[in-house]
Amino acid sequence: MRSPRWEVSNRMAAAPKDRASNPKAHGKAAREEQKKRAPKKTRAPRNTALLVRRVLPVLSVILAFVGMVILYRNVFPWIAAVPEPEPTAEEQAVAEDASAEPSYKGVEDPWVESGLFTMGNAELDAQIKAFCDALSVEGSTAAQNAQFVYDSIIWSSYEERTADQKPAGRDWDVALMRNYFSTGNPELGEGGTGDAYEFAAVTAYCLRYFGFEDAIAIPVLKTDDNGNETGSALVLVTNSDGERCVCDPTLSVDGWMIGLDRYDTIVVEEIGQDLSTVESLGFKTKQSEQPSQQPETVEQQSVESSELGTDEQEEQGQEEQDYQQTDYQESDSYVDYSYDSSDTGEYSDYGY
């Protein structure tokens, strides 16, 4: 029977023998076992340190700015911004008017696409609209109503102007149109008084109301059979068919939309108006000659006549009467324009 002491000694002797037989295998196995039991470590990305180095300065600047703002508001509350100057009473009134009333754009116009018509003057806009609307016929076209208005204008009271009443200036047409409406009743379609100048000016703006946007009144020089030049006025316009035409008030109702090619030459008189439009259309311009002697006034004539005797006054009166009759007969207003109604509407020798 073996004793316990002997068994223990055998086990102790066997253990060293196993380690001595393969020491490398035993060490490797121990290291692997230790790795399995140890907690796993995660590896940080390589650019983490670089990202931290870039972000930290930016965050520092932001935090410093926020801190300065907070410090400024809490420590220096007494510093206030410079107040803006208060508007004057006039500026405030203008601002209130601009906000209360919209800018003027014109009067209602049923004949144009925009629905509005204006020539730049609210008073004249209203008069043109009232005049054209009063003469328009329901169911008629814009061209038909425009012709009705033209006929009413040239049928107005004719008042021939004298040499010293000749229109002049950049806005001569506006001035004459104002005078025409002031002597009539636009709301009732009643025209005023005038001659070819007034009639042409009013016709041009009424044509624009009916959609003929390029209508323009022009003063012209016409020559009679004796070669004498006198002033008159026409309207240049493009009709509904796209043809360039003329409305000639001196031809009465027959002067409506005459083809421009029927006129040999049109010479535009320079009276101080803007000539850019007519020059772009190729028309000739000419400044009329000024009279060598200004007409005498009534006061001068009365003084001179008072210094004469009775026989001399009667003789002078007879001479003036003969002169006026001769001048009346040779007046350019009564020149025959050679129009024959049987000649298929052809016109000849207008003398412009």
Secondary structure, 3 states (H helix, E strand, C coil): CCCHHHHHHHHHHHHHHHHHHCHHHHHHHHHHHHHHHCCCCCCCCCCHHHHHHHHHHHHHHHHHHHHHHHHHHHHCCCCCCCCCCCCCHHHHHHHHHHHHCCCCCCEECCCCCCCEECCCCHHHHHHHHHHHHHHCCCCCCHHHHHHHHHHHHHCCEECCCCHHHCCCCCCHHHHHHHHHHHCCEHHHCECCEECHHHHHHHHHHHHHHCCCCCCEEEEEEEECCCCCEEEEEEEEEECCCCCEEEECHHHHHHHCCEEHHHCCCCEEECCCCCCHHHHHCCCEEECCCCCCCCCCCHHHHHHHHHCCCHHHHHHHHHHHHHHHHHHHHCCHHHCCCCCCCCCCCCCCCCCC
